[in-house]
Amino acid sequence: MDGQIRFEIEGQEPFVASKGAMVQVPMQTIYSMETVGDKPALRFECNIAKARTLYPKDVEPAKAPGFEWMMVRMSRTPGVYDKGNKPIVTYAELAKGYEARGPSPFYRVVLDDRAVANFIYGYEKDLTPINRRTRGTIIRSARSSG
């Protein structure tokens, strides 16, 4: 949302994400992030329900009131980027391909065994009207098929 964050994701080249970027880290994949640049980074993080934060044994987690970290062992297999997933995608990339994709305002940016995420992009005049009774459920119509 603002600032810059440097990501190191297991098996990927490090990169810097800025405003307008969406970063995905697959399940059981070790990663780190660090604010870089001359201003604070403001980010919005989403995770699946009941997800757990795990740290490598050589990392000291931040102290947090009411939390006690404990050592655990687990067998893990780092996730892979498949089904069109990428470590980073930006709204600018999405905008470049908007006209070529046709009328659908939905652009899938995450699809894995645990989650799905879409960018919803386009002009308000082209979007399906909001139905307040659906509580956020997407209802497809002829105007937003695809």
Secondary structure, DSSP 4 states (H G I P E B T S, - for coil): -BSEEEEEETTS--EEE-TTEEE---TT--EEEEEESSS--B------TT------TTS-PPP-TT----------------TT--SEEEHHHHHHHHHHH-S--EEEEEESSS-EEEEE-S-GGGSPPP-GGGTT-----GGG--
